[in-house]
Amino acid sequence: MKCYIYRSSKQDEMYLYLRERDQFDTVPAELLNRFGKAEWVMELDLASRSKLARENIDRVRAALQERGFYLQLPPQIEAHLDDGD
């Protein structure tokens, strides 16, 4: 399974993983507005990997299959969201 990764122009360390290159139609408009301009980063083959540096690879794969995208939040935002649970 390949995915295509884009960096947010509005938020440092925020990335959007897509199932298909340049296919943003599966991403909600509100999320795209907050994300800003999507800046191409790279193509990644998830089938040849067992883990990712900051994300749970199984969660990324599942989101790509179910929704067509996965949003990687910056560490400080992610930590803040975890504190509220």
C-alpha positions as a Markdown table, in Angstrom:
| # | Residue | x | y | z |
|---|---|---|---|---|
| 1 | Met | 0.0 | 0.0 | 0.0 |
| 2 | Lys | 1.4 | 3.3 | -1.1 |
| 3 | Cys | 0.6 | 6.6 | 0.5 |
| 4 | Tyr | 1.3 | 10.2 | -0.5 |
| 5 | Ile | 2.4 | 12.7 | 2.2 |
| 6 | Tyr | 1.9 | 16.5 | 2.2 |
| 7 | Arg | 3.0 | 19.1 | 4.7 |
| 8 | Ser | 0.7 | 21.8 | 6.0 |
| 9 | Ser | 1.5 | 25.4 | 5.0 |
| 10 | Lys | -0.2 | 26.7 | 8.1 |
| 11 | Gln | 1.0 | 24.4 | 10.9 |
| 12 | Asp | 4.5 | 23.1 | 11.5 |
| 13 | Glu | 4.8 | 19.3 | 11.7 |
| 14 | Met | 1.3 | 18.7 | 10.5 |
| 15 | Tyr | 1.1 | 16.2 | 7.7 |
| 16 | Leu | -1.7 | 14.7 | 5.5 |
| 17 | Tyr | -1.3 | 11.2 | 4.2 |
| 18 | Leu | -3.4 | 10.3 | 1.1 |
| 19 | Arg | -4.3 | 7.0 | -0.4 |
| 20 | Glu | -4.0 | 8.5 | -3.9 |
| 21 | Arg | -1.7 | 11.3 | -5.0 |
| 22 | Asp | -3.3 | 14.7 | -5.2 |
| 23 | Gln | -6.8 | 13.3 | -4.4 |
| 24 | Phe | -8.0 | 15.7 | -1.7 |
| 25 | Asp | -11.7 | 15.0 | -2.4 |
| 26 | Thr | -11.9 | 12.5 | 0.5 |
| 27 | Val | -10.7 | 15.1 | 3.0 |
| 28 | Pro | -13.4 | 17.3 | 4.7 |
| 29 | Ala | -13.3 | 20.9 | 3.5 |
| 30 | Glu | -13.0 | 22.3 | 7.0 |
| 31 | Leu | -9.8 | 20.2 | 7.6 |
| 32 | Leu | -8.3 | 21.3 | 4.3 |
| 33 | Asn | -9.0 | 24.9 | 5.2 |
| 34 | Arg | -7.2 | 24.5 | 8.5 |
| 35 | Phe | -4.4 | 22.6 | 6.8 |
| 36 | Gly | -3.7 | 25.3 | 4.3 |
| 37 | Lys | -1.8 | 24.7 | 1.1 |
| 38 | Ala | -0.7 | 21.1 | 0.8 |
| 39 | Glu | 3.0 | 21.0 | 0.0 |
| 40 | Trp | 4.2 | 17.7 | -1.5 |
| 41 | Val | 6.7 | 15.8 | 0.7 |
| 42 | Met | 7.0 | 12.2 | -0.6 |
| 43 | Glu | 5.6 | 8.9 | -1.6 |
| 44 | Leu | 5.8 | 6.1 | 1.0 |
| 45 | Asp | 5.2 | 2.3 | 0.5 |
| 46 | Leu | 3.6 | 1.2 | 3.7 |
| 47 | Ala | 3.6 | -2.5 | 2.6 |
| 48 | Ser | 7.4 | -2.6 | 2.9 |
| 49 | Arg | 7.5 | -1.1 | 6.4 |
| 50 | Ser | 6.6 | -2.5 | 9.9 |
| 51 | Lys | 6.6 | 0.9 | 11.6 |
| 52 | Leu | 6.7 | 4.7 | 11.2 |
| 53 | Ala | 8.7 | 7.2 | 13.1 |
| 54 | Arg | 5.9 | 9.0 | 14.9 |
| 55 | Glu | 2.7 | 7.2 | 14.0 |
| 56 | Asn | 1.2 | 3.8 | 14.5 |
| 57 | Ile | 1.4 | 2.2 | 11.1 |
| 58 | Asp | -1.7 | 0.1 | 11.6 |
| 59 | Arg | -3.7 | 3.2 | 12.4 |
| 60 | Val | -2.4 | 5.0 | 9.3 |
| 61 | Arg | -3.2 | 2.0 | 7.1 |
| 62 | Ala | -6.7 | 1.6 | 8.5 |
| 63 | Ala | -7.5 | 5.3 | 8.1 |
| 64 | Leu | -6.2 | 5.3 | 4.5 |
| 65 | Gln | -8.4 | 2.3 | 3.7 |
| 66 | Glu | -11.5 | 3.5 | 5.5 |
| 67 | Arg | -11.4 | 7.3 | 4.8 |
| 68 | Gly | -8.7 | 7.8 | 2.1 |
| 69 | Phe | -6.6 | 10.1 | 4.3 |
| 70 | Tyr | -4.8 | 10.3 | 7.7 |
| 71 | Leu | -3.9 | 13.5 | 9.5 |
| 72 | Gln | -0.7 | 13.5 | 11.5 |
| 73 | Leu | -0.8 | 16.2 | 14.2 |
| 74 | Pro | 2.2 | 18.1 | 15.5 |
| 75 | Pro | 3.5 | 16.5 | 18.8 |
| 76 | Gln | 2.4 | 19.4 | 21.0 |
| 77 | Ile | -1.1 | 19.4 | 19.7 |
| 78 | Glu | -1.3 | 15.6 | 20.0 |
| 79 | Ala | -0.1 | 15.7 | 23.6 |
| 80 | His | -2.7 | 18.4 | 24.5 |
| 81 | Leu | -5.5 | 16.3 | 23.0 |
| 82 | Asp | -4.3 | 13.2 | 24.9 |
| 83 | Asp | -4.4 | 15.3 | 28.2 |
| 84 | Gly | -8.2 | 15.8 | 27.7 |
| 85 | Asp | -9.0 | 12.1 | 27.7 |
